[in-house]
Amino acid sequence: MGYTHYWYHADKIKSAAKWALVANDCRRILPKLGIPLANWEGTEGTKPVVTQGEIAFNGVRPQSHETFSIGPNVARDFSFCKTAQKPYDLAVTCCLVIAKHHLPELDVHSDGDISEWEPAIQAVKEHLGYTPNFSLGEG
């Protein structure tokens, strides 16, 4: 189905230090979620990409859908990931909660409402030890 998350930013992420916080927190939380994750293609036995230049992953086939990819050098202002609410959706929402926390200028929207983001917010609290500053955009 079409369950999708969207995020907007006006320009490339200018702060390397803030992006480093996003990448480091995503690198820390993803293994703790207990969700099988893979590379872009969802190939079993591969690993998510979490570097200072990009965070990219998918669920492991057949629980893959569209690749989640975010990075500091994206020249476009709009991105999205259709997860169809497959298990890796929690990993996607965790990374977006983390990104929004460190990059308040990021505007995050979703086909889901804020209650569907509560597991991600709680996972950040539990595994990273902070209460994220997170809200979904309007409209």
ABEGO torsion letter per residue (X at the ends): XABBBBBBBABBBABAAAAAAAAAAAAAAAAAAGBBBBBAAGBBGBBBBBBAABBBBBBBOAABBBBBBBBAABABABBBBBAGGBAAAAAAAAAAAAAAAABAABBBBBABBAAAAAAAAAAAAAAAGBBBBBBBBBX
